[in-house]
Amino acid sequence: MPSVELVECEKVAYINGMKEYLQKLKNMEHSQAKEISLENLKKSKIIGKNGEFTEHYEYMQIKVQSKR
């Protein structure tokens, strides 16, 4: 499979996975969904153990906003 098609396939699979993940969260009890979301944000290093955004994520947010 050519690389462009492979990237497109991976992108579609990722998007479908995220849709499924979000649907599961919507079907959960609010407190459980919040707990799972918080754990995933920590695993993704978007927020630290203290619940604050990580330095890297804050830097990326500033960079994105400056491009607008």
PyMOL Python script that loads the backbone (N, CA, C, O; Angstrom):
from pymol import cmd

cmd.read_pdbstr("""\
ATOM      1  N   MET A   1       0.859  -1.184   0.000  1.00  0.00           N
ATOM      2  CA  MET A   1       0.000   0.000   0.000  1.00  0.00           C
ATOM      3  C   MET A   1       0.899   1.238   0.000  1.00  0.00           C
ATOM      4  O   MET A   1       1.803   1.328   0.831  1.00  0.00           O
ATOM      5  N   PRO A   2       0.680   2.180  -0.895  1.00  0.00           N
ATOM      6  CA  PRO A   2       1.480   3.410  -0.896  1.00  0.00           C
ATOM      7  C   PRO A   2       1.371   4.145   0.435  1.00  0.00           C
ATOM      8  O   PRO A   2       0.371   4.027   1.142  1.00  0.00           O
ATOM      9  N   SER A   3       2.393   4.891   0.760  1.00  0.00           N
ATOM     10  CA  SER A   3       2.472   5.532   2.072  1.00  0.00           C
ATOM     11  C   SER A   3       1.327   6.520   2.333  1.00  0.00           C
ATOM     12  O   SER A   3       0.863   6.635   3.467  1.00  0.00           O
ATOM     13  N   VAL A   4       0.872   7.227   1.305  1.00  0.00           N
ATOM     14  CA  VAL A   4      -0.228   8.174   1.496  1.00  0.00           C
ATOM     15  C   VAL A   4      -1.497   7.420   1.911  1.00  0.00           C
ATOM     16  O   VAL A   4      -2.229   7.860   2.799  1.00  0.00           O
ATOM     17  N   GLU A   5      -1.743   6.296   1.267  1.00  0.00           N
ATOM     18  CA  GLU A   5      -2.921   5.500   1.612  1.00  0.00           C
ATOM     19  C   GLU A   5      -2.788   4.910   3.011  1.00  0.00           C
ATOM     20  O   GLU A   5      -3.776   4.808   3.738  1.00  0.00           O
ATOM     21  N   LEU A   6      -1.574   4.522   3.389  1.00  0.00           N
ATOM     22  CA  LEU A   6      -1.331   3.969   4.711  1.00  0.00           C
ATOM     23  C   LEU A   6      -1.591   5.022   5.786  1.00  0.00           C
ATOM     24  O   LEU A   6      -2.221   4.734   6.804  1.00  0.00           O
ATOM     25  N   VAL A   7      -1.112   6.229   5.560  1.00  0.00           N
ATOM     26  CA  VAL A   7      -1.337   7.324   6.504  1.00  0.00           C
ATOM     27  C   VAL A   7      -2.825   7.610   6.615  1.00  0.00           C
ATOM     28  O   VAL A   7      -3.342   7.810   7.714  1.00  0.00           O
ATOM     29  N   GLU A   8      -3.503   7.631   5.497  1.00  0.00           N
ATOM     30  CA  GLU A   8      -4.950   7.884   5.498  1.00  0.00           C
ATOM     31  C   GLU A   8      -5.691   6.793   6.261  1.00  0.00           C
ATOM     32  O   GLU A   8      -6.623   7.073   7.015  1.00  0.00           O
ATOM     33  N   CYS A   9      -5.272   5.552   6.059  1.00  0.00           N
ATOM     34  CA  CYS A   9      -5.882   4.414   6.765  1.00  0.00           C
ATOM     35  C   CYS A   9      -5.688   4.555   8.270  1.00  0.00           C
ATOM     36  O   CYS A   9      -6.621   4.351   9.046  1.00  0.00           O
ATOM     37  N   GLU A  10      -4.469   4.906   8.677  1.00  0.00           N
ATOM     38  CA  GLU A  10      -4.173   5.089  10.103  1.00  0.00           C
ATOM     39  C   GLU A  10      -4.980   6.241  10.684  1.00  0.00           C
ATOM     40  O   GLU A  10      -5.460   6.164  11.815  1.00  0.00           O
ATOM     41  N   LYS A  11      -5.126   7.300   9.912  1.00  0.00           N
ATOM     42  CA  LYS A  11      -5.887   8.460  10.375  1.00  0.00           C
ATOM     43  C   LYS A  11      -7.350   8.093  10.595  1.00  0.00           C
ATOM     44  O   LYS A  11      -7.942   8.464  11.609  1.00  0.00           O
ATOM     45  N   VAL A  12      -7.925   7.372   9.657  1.00  0.00           N
ATOM     46  CA  VAL A  12      -9.321   6.949   9.772  1.00  0.00           C
ATOM     47  C   VAL A  12      -9.499   6.011  10.968  1.00  0.00           C
ATOM     48  O   VAL A  12     -10.478   6.123  11.706  1.00  0.00           O
ATOM     49  N   ALA A  13      -8.559   5.092  11.160  1.00  0.00           N
ATOM     50  CA  ALA A  13      -8.629   4.168  12.295  1.00  0.00           C
ATOM     51  C   ALA A  13      -8.545   4.927  13.611  1.00  0.00           C
ATOM     52  O   ALA A  13      -9.273   4.616  14.554  1.00  0.00           O
ATOM     53  N   TYR A  14      -7.666   5.916  13.684  1.00  0.00           N
ATOM     54  CA  TYR A  14      -7.526   6.736  14.894  1.00  0.00           C
ATOM     55  C   TYR A  14      -8.816   7.498  15.182  1.00  0.00           C
ATOM     56  O   TYR A  14      -9.292   7.514  16.317  1.00  0.00           O
ATOM     57  N   ILE A  15      -9.370   8.119  14.171  1.00  0.00           N
ATOM     58  CA  ILE A  15     -10.608   8.890  14.340  1.00  0.00           C
ATOM     59  C   ILE A  15     -11.749   7.983  14.782  1.00  0.00           C
ATOM     60  O   ILE A  15     -12.518   8.343  15.674  1.00  0.00           O
ATOM     61  N   ASN A  16     -11.865   6.818  14.169  1.00  0.00           N
ATOM     62  CA  ASN A  16     -12.915   5.875  14.569  1.00  0.00           C
ATOM     63  C   ASN A  16     -12.710   5.401  16.002  1.00  0.00           C
ATOM     64  O   ASN A  16     -13.675   5.247  16.751  1.00  0.00           O
ATOM     65  N   GLY A  17     -11.459   5.169  16.387  1.00  0.00           N
ATOM     66  CA  GLY A  17     -11.162   4.780  17.763  1.00  0.00           C
ATOM     67  C   GLY A  17     -11.546   5.867  18.749  1.00  0.00           C
ATOM     68  O   GLY A  17     -12.083   5.576  19.818  1.00  0.00           O
ATOM     69  N   MET A  18     -11.276   7.113  18.399  1.00  0.00           N
ATOM     70  CA  MET A  18     -11.629   8.235  19.282  1.00  0.00           C
ATOM     71  C   MET A  18     -13.150   8.385  19.388  1.00  0.00           C
ATOM     72  O   MET A  18     -13.674   8.668  20.465  1.00  0.00           O
ATOM     73  N   LYS A  19     -13.845   8.198  18.281  1.00  0.00           N
ATOM     74  CA  LYS A  19     -15.310   8.269  18.317  1.00  0.00           C
ATOM     75  C   LYS A  19     -15.871   7.203  19.249  1.00  0.00           C
ATOM     76  O   LYS A  19     -16.784   7.464  20.033  1.00  0.00           O
ATOM     77  N   GLU A  20     -15.314   6.002  19.154  1.00  0.00           N
ATOM     78  CA  GLU A  20     -15.755   4.896  20.008  1.00  0.00           C
ATOM     79  C   GLU A  20     -15.459   5.194  21.480  1.00  0.00           C
ATOM     80  O   GLU A  20     -16.301   4.962  22.348  1.00  0.00           O
ATOM     81  N   TYR A  21     -14.265   5.705  21.750  1.00  0.00           N
ATOM     82  CA  TYR A  21     -13.870   6.077  23.113  1.00  0.00           C
ATOM     83  C   TYR A  21     -14.820   7.134  23.689  1.00  0.00           C
ATOM     84  O   TYR A  21     -15.273   7.013  24.827  1.00  0.00           O
ATOM     85  N   LEU A  22     -15.112   8.156  22.905  1.00  0.00           N
ATOM     86  CA  LEU A  22     -16.003   9.230  23.378  1.00  0.00           C
ATOM     87  C   LEU A  22     -17.423   8.719  23.598  1.00  0.00           C
ATOM     88  O   LEU A  22     -18.094   9.136  24.542  1.00  0.00           O
ATOM     89  N   GLN A  23     -17.881   7.826  22.739  1.00  0.00           N
ATOM     90  CA  GLN A  23     -19.219   7.261  22.906  1.00  0.00           C
ATOM     91  C   GLN A  23     -19.294   6.446  24.197  1.00  0.00           C
ATOM     92  O   GLN A  23     -20.283   6.516  24.927  1.00  0.00           O
ATOM     93  N   LYS A  24     -18.242   5.673  24.472  1.00  0.00           N
ATOM     94  CA  LYS A  24     -18.201   4.908  25.722  1.00  0.00           C
ATOM     95  C   LYS A  24     -18.246   5.840  26.926  1.00  0.00           C
ATOM     96  O   LYS A  24     -18.947   5.567  27.901  1.00  0.00           O
ATOM     97  N   LEU A  25     -17.496   6.942  26.860  1.00  0.00           N
ATOM     98  CA  LEU A  25     -17.508   7.907  27.965  1.00  0.00           C
ATOM     99  C   LEU A  25     -18.902   8.499  28.157  1.00  0.00           C
ATOM    100  O   LEU A  25     -19.360   8.665  29.288  1.00  0.00           O
ATOM    101  N   LYS A  26     -19.569   8.813  27.062  1.00  0.00           N
ATOM    102  CA  LYS A  26     -20.911   9.393  27.147  1.00  0.00           C
ATOM    103  C   LYS A  26     -21.905   8.429  27.783  1.00  0.00           C
ATOM    104  O   LYS A  26     -22.857   8.853  28.439  1.00  0.00           O
ATOM    105  N   ASN A  27     -21.683   7.136  27.589  1.00  0.00           N
ATOM    106  CA  ASN A  27     -22.591   6.135  28.134  1.00  0.00           C
ATOM    107  C   ASN A  27     -22.305   5.792  29.598  1.00  0.00           C
ATOM    108  O   ASN A  27     -23.098   5.107  30.243  1.00  0.00           O
ATOM    109  N   MET A  28     -21.185   6.263  30.115  1.00  0.00           N
ATOM    110  CA  MET A  28     -20.810   5.974  31.503  1.00  0.00           C
ATOM    111  C   MET A  28     -21.449   6.963  32.458  1.00  0.00           C
ATOM    112  O   MET A  28     -21.926   8.027  32.062  1.00  0.00           O
ATOM    113  N   GLU A  29     -21.446   6.585  33.720  1.00  0.00           N
ATOM    114  CA  GLU A  29     -21.833   7.519  34.772  1.00  0.00           C
ATOM    115  C   GLU A  29     -20.816   8.665  34.753  1.00  0.00           C
ATOM    116  O   GLU A  29     -19.630   8.443  34.508  1.00  0.00           O
ATOM    117  N   HIS A  30     -21.284   9.880  35.011  1.00  0.00           N
ATOM    118  CA  HIS A  30     -20.444  11.075  34.901  1.00  0.00           C
ATOM    119  C   HIS A  30     -19.155  10.970  35.719  1.00  0.00           C
ATOM    120  O   HIS A  30     -18.077  11.293  35.220  1.00  0.00           O
ATOM    121  N   SER A  31     -19.259  10.526  36.955  1.00  0.00           N
ATOM    122  CA  SER A  31     -18.071  10.475  37.820  1.00  0.00           C
ATOM    123  C   SER A  31     -17.053   9.456  37.298  1.00  0.00           C
ATOM    124  O   SER A  31     -15.848   9.694  37.371  1.00  0.00           O
ATOM    125  N   GLN A  32     -17.525   8.339  36.778  1.00  0.00           N
ATOM    126  CA  GLN A  32     -16.631   7.321  36.233  1.00  0.00           C
ATOM    127  C   GLN A  32     -15.950   7.835  34.960  1.00  0.00           C
ATOM    128  O   GLN A  32     -14.751   7.631  34.768  1.00  0.00           O
ATOM    129  N   ALA A  33     -16.708   8.492  34.105  1.00  0.00           N
ATOM    130  CA  ALA A  33     -16.152   9.048  32.867  1.00  0.00           C
ATOM    131  C   ALA A  33     -15.095  10.107  33.190  1.00  0.00           C
ATOM    132  O   ALA A  33     -14.060  10.188  32.528  1.00  0.00           O
ATOM    133  N   LYS A  34     -15.366  10.906  34.202  1.00  0.00           N
ATOM    134  CA  LYS A  34     -14.419  11.954  34.597  1.00  0.00           C
ATOM    135  C   LYS A  34     -13.122  11.333  35.109  1.00  0.00           C
ATOM    136  O   LYS A  34     -12.034  11.811  34.788  1.00  0.00           O
ATOM    137  N   GLU A  35     -13.235  10.282  35.897  1.00  0.00           N
ATOM    138  CA  GLU A  35     -12.069   9.596  36.442  1.00  0.00           C
ATOM    139  C   GLU A  35     -11.218   8.982  35.321  1.00  0.00           C
ATOM    140  O   GLU A  35      -9.993   9.109  35.325  1.00  0.00           O
ATOM    141  N   ILE A  36     -11.864   8.328  34.381  1.00  0.00           N
ATOM    142  CA  ILE A  36     -11.148   7.706  33.263  1.00  0.00           C
ATOM    143  C   ILE A  36     -10.490   8.769  32.385  1.00  0.00           C
ATOM    144  O   ILE A  36      -9.352   8.597  31.947  1.00  0.00           O
ATOM    145  N   SER A  37     -11.194   9.852  32.130  1.00  0.00           N
ATOM    146  CA  SER A  37     -10.640  10.937  31.318  1.00  0.00           C
ATOM    147  C   SER A  37      -9.415  11.545  31.991  1.00  0.00           C
ATOM    148  O   SER A  37      -8.411  11.821  31.333  1.00  0.00           O
ATOM    149  N   LEU A  38      -9.498  11.748  33.285  1.00  0.00           N
ATOM    150  CA  LEU A  38      -8.379  12.310  34.038  1.00  0.00           C
ATOM    151  C   LEU A  38      -7.157  11.398  33.960  1.00  0.00           C
ATOM    152  O   LEU A  38      -6.040  11.875  33.760  1.00  0.00           O
ATOM    153  N   GLU A  39      -7.360  10.105  34.115  1.00  0.00           N
ATOM    154  CA  GLU A  39      -6.258   9.140  34.017  1.00  0.00           C
ATOM    155  C   GLU A  39      -5.631   9.170  32.624  1.00  0.00           C
ATOM    156  O   GLU A  39      -4.408   9.119  32.496  1.00  0.00           O
ATOM    157  N   ASN A  40      -6.449   9.251  31.593  1.00  0.00           N
ATOM    158  CA  ASN A  40      -5.922   9.289  30.221  1.00  0.00           C
ATOM    159  C   ASN A  40      -5.155  10.577  29.945  1.00  0.00           C
ATOM    160  O   ASN A  40      -4.158  10.557  29.223  1.00  0.00           O
ATOM    161  N   LEU A  41      -5.602  11.691  30.507  1.00  0.00           N
ATOM    162  CA  LEU A  41      -4.862  12.948  30.355  1.00  0.00           C
ATOM    163  C   LEU A  41      -3.512  12.864  31.045  1.00  0.00           C
ATOM    164  O   LEU A  41      -2.525  13.407  30.548  1.00  0.00           O
ATOM    165  N   LYS A  42      -3.459  12.185  32.192  1.00  0.00           N
ATOM    166  CA  LYS A  42      -2.183  11.995  32.889  1.00  0.00           C
ATOM    167  C   LYS A  42      -1.261  11.092  32.087  1.00  0.00           C
ATOM    168  O   LYS A  42      -0.073  11.385  31.952  1.00  0.00           O
ATOM    169  N   LYS A  43      -1.796   9.990  31.548  1.00  0.00           N
ATOM    170  CA  LYS A  43      -0.991   9.064  30.748  1.00  0.00           C
ATOM    171  C   LYS A  43      -0.451   9.745  29.490  1.00  0.00           C
ATOM    172  O   LYS A  43       0.642   9.426  29.021  1.00  0.00           O
ATOM    173  N   SER A  44      -1.225  10.681  28.953  1.00  0.00           N
ATOM    174  CA  SER A  44      -0.822  11.403  27.747  1.00  0.00           C
ATOM    175  C   SER A  44       0.111  12.560  28.059  1.00  0.00           C
ATOM    176  O   SER A  44       0.590  13.248  27.157  1.00  0.00           O
ATOM    177  N   LYS A  45       0.362  12.766  29.345  1.00  0.00           N
ATOM    178  CA  LYS A  45       1.230  13.852  29.820  1.00  0.00           C
ATOM    179  C   LYS A  45       0.709  15.233  29.427  1.00  0.00           C
ATOM    180  O   LYS A  45       1.485  16.159  29.193  1.00  0.00           O
ATOM    181  N   ILE A  46      -0.604  15.355  29.358  1.00  0.00           N
ATOM    182  CA  ILE A  46      -1.228  16.657  29.124  1.00  0.00           C
ATOM    183  C   ILE A  46      -1.369  17.370  30.457  1.00  0.00           C
ATOM    184  O   ILE A  46      -1.178  18.583  30.551  1.00  0.00           O
ATOM    185  N   ILE A  47      -1.708  16.600  31.491  1.00  0.00           N
ATOM    186  CA  ILE A  47      -1.731  17.156  32.839  1.00  0.00           C
ATOM    187  C   ILE A  47      -0.815  16.324  33.723  1.00  0.00           C
ATOM    188  O   ILE A  47      -0.589  15.142  33.466  1.00  0.00           O
ATOM    189  N   GLY A  48      -0.295  16.953  34.763  1.00  0.00           N
ATOM    190  CA  GLY A  48       0.583  16.258  35.703  1.00  0.00           C
ATOM    191  C   GLY A  48      -0.218  15.611  36.813  1.00  0.00           C
ATOM    192  O   GLY A  48      -1.447  15.679  36.835  1.00  0.00           O
ATOM    193  N   LYS A  49       0.498  14.981  37.738  1.00  0.00           N
ATOM    194  CA  LYS A  49      -0.155  14.312  38.859  1.00  0.00           C
ATOM    195  C   LYS A  49      -0.907  15.298  39.752  1.00  0.00           C
ATOM    196  O   LYS A  49      -1.848  14.923  40.452  1.00  0.00           O
ATOM    197  N   ASN A  50      -0.478  16.568  39.719  1.00  0.00           N
ATOM    198  CA  ASN A  50      -1.139  17.597  40.531  1.00  0.00           C
ATOM    199  C   ASN A  50      -2.410  18.141  39.874  1.00  0.00           C
ATOM    200  O   ASN A  50      -3.110  18.961  40.468  1.00  0.00           O
ATOM    201  N   GLY A  51      -2.711  17.689  38.655  1.00  0.00           N
ATOM    202  CA  GLY A  51      -3.917  18.136  37.962  1.00  0.00           C
ATOM    203  C   GLY A  51      -3.731  19.386  37.127  1.00  0.00           C
ATOM    204  O   GLY A  51      -4.680  19.860  36.505  1.00  0.00           O
ATOM    205  N   GLU A  52      -2.519  19.929  37.104  1.00  0.00           N
ATOM    206  CA  GLU A  52      -2.217  21.123  36.309  1.00  0.00           C
ATOM    207  C   GLU A  52      -1.670  20.709  34.946  1.00  0.00           C
ATOM    208  O   GLU A  52      -1.105  19.626  34.796  1.00  0.00           O
ATOM    209  N   PHE A  53      -1.844  21.587  33.951  1.00  0.00           N
ATOM    210  CA  PHE A  53      -1.272  21.315  32.643  1.00  0.00           C
ATOM    211  C   PHE A  53       0.243  21.190  32.766  1.00  0.00           C
ATOM    212  O   PHE A  53       0.868  21.892  33.562  1.00  0.00           O
ATOM    213  N   THR A  54       0.830  20.293  31.975  1.00  0.00           N
ATOM    214  CA  THR A  54       2.280  20.145  31.978  1.00  0.00           C
ATOM    215  C   THR A  54       2.903  21.313  31.229  1.00  0.00           C
ATOM    216  O   THR A  54       2.235  21.991  30.449  1.00  0.00           O
ATOM    217  N   GLU A  55       4.196  21.542  31.474  1.00  0.00           N
ATOM    218  CA  GLU A  55       4.899  22.637  30.803  1.00  0.00           C
ATOM    219  C   GLU A  55       4.843  22.485  29.293  1.00  0.00           C
ATOM    220  O   GLU A  55       4.601  23.448  28.566  1.00  0.00           O
ATOM    221  N   HIS A  56       5.070  21.271  28.835  1.00  0.00           N
ATOM    222  CA  HIS A  56       5.065  21.021  27.391  1.00  0.00           C
ATOM    223  C   HIS A  56       3.710  21.377  26.782  1.00  0.00           C
ATOM    224  O   HIS A  56       3.648  22.012  25.729  1.00  0.00           O
ATOM    225  N   TYR A  57       2.631  20.972  27.440  1.00  0.00           N
ATOM    226  CA  TYR A  57       1.308  21.249  26.908  1.00  0.00           C
ATOM    227  C   TYR A  57       1.026  22.750  26.923  1.00  0.00           C
ATOM    228  O   TYR A  57       0.464  23.279  25.964  1.00  0.00           O
ATOM    229  N   GLU A  58       1.405  23.439  27.990  1.00  0.00           N
ATOM    230  CA  GLU A  58       1.191  24.892  28.055  1.00  0.00           C
ATOM    231  C   GLU A  58       1.953  25.585  26.938  1.00  0.00           C
ATOM    232  O   GLU A  58       1.432  26.498  26.297  1.00  0.00           O
ATOM    233  N   TYR A  59       3.206  25.143  26.701  1.00  0.00           N
ATOM    234  CA  TYR A  59       4.016  25.720  25.632  1.00  0.00           C
ATOM    235  C   TYR A  59       3.345  25.520  24.277  1.00  0.00           C
ATOM    236  O   TYR A  59       3.299  26.439  23.460  1.00  0.00           O
ATOM    237  N   MET A  60       2.825  24.316  24.042  1.00  0.00           N
ATOM    238  CA  MET A  60       2.172  24.020  22.775  1.00  0.00           C
ATOM    239  C   MET A  60       0.918  24.882  22.605  1.00  0.00           C
ATOM    240  O   MET A  60       0.645  25.355  21.502  1.00  0.00           O
ATOM    241  N   GLN A  61       0.163  25.090  23.665  1.00  0.00           N
ATOM    242  CA  GLN A  61      -1.034  25.929  23.596  1.00  0.00           C
ATOM    243  C   GLN A  61      -0.652  27.362  23.213  1.00  0.00           C
ATOM    244  O   GLN A  61      -1.304  27.980  22.371  1.00  0.00           O
ATOM    245  N   ILE A  62       0.394  27.878  23.830  1.00  0.00           N
ATOM    246  CA  ILE A  62       0.861  29.241  23.518  1.00  0.00           C
ATOM    247  C   ILE A  62       1.286  29.315  22.060  1.00  0.00           C
ATOM    248  O   ILE A  62       0.956  30.275  21.363  1.00  0.00           O
ATOM    249  N   LYS A  63       2.012  28.314  21.598  1.00  0.00           N
ATOM    250  CA  LYS A  63       2.493  28.290  20.219  1.00  0.00           C
ATOM    251  C   LYS A  63       1.320  28.258  19.234  1.00  0.00           C
ATOM    252  O   LYS A  63       1.339  28.963  18.225  1.00  0.00           O
ATOM    253  N   VAL A  64       0.318  27.457  19.520  1.00  0.00           N
ATOM    254  CA  VAL A  64      -0.852  27.358  18.644  1.00  0.00           C
ATOM    255  C   VAL A  64      -1.620  28.678  18.625  1.00  0.00           C
ATOM    256  O   VAL A  64      -2.044  29.131  17.562  1.00  0.00           O
ATOM    257  N   GLN A  65      -1.803  29.293  19.787  1.00  0.00           N
ATOM    258  CA  GLN A  65      -2.540  30.555  19.858  1.00  0.00           C
ATOM    259  C   GLN A  65      -1.801  31.671  19.142  1.00  0.00           C
ATOM    260  O   GLN A  65      -2.432  32.553  18.560  1.00  0.00           O
ATOM    261  N   SER A  66      -0.470  31.647  19.174  1.00  0.00           N
ATOM    262  CA  SER A  66       0.298  32.714  18.510  1.00  0.00           C
ATOM    263  C   SER A  66       0.191  32.618  16.997  1.00  0.00           C
ATOM    264  O   SER A  66       0.401  33.615  16.306  1.00  0.00           O
ATOM    265  N   LYS A  67      -0.132  31.440  16.464  1.00  0.00           N
ATOM    266  CA  LYS A  67      -0.271  31.260  15.028  1.00  0.00           C
ATOM    267  C   LYS A  67      -1.622  31.758  14.510  1.00  0.00           C
ATOM    268  O   LYS A  67      -1.802  31.942  13.306  1.00  0.00           O
ATOM    269  N   ARG A  68      -2.551  31.971  15.409  1.00  0.00           N
ATOM    270  CA  ARG A  68      -3.882  32.417  14.982  1.00  0.00           C
ATOM    271  C   ARG A  68      -3.923  33.879  14.676  1.00  0.00           C
ATOM    272  O   ARG A  68      -4.973  34.402  14.304  1.00  0.00           O
TER     273      ARG A  68
END
""", "prot")
cmd.dss("prot")
cmd.show_as("cartoon", "prot")
cmd.util.cbc("prot")
cmd.orient("prot")
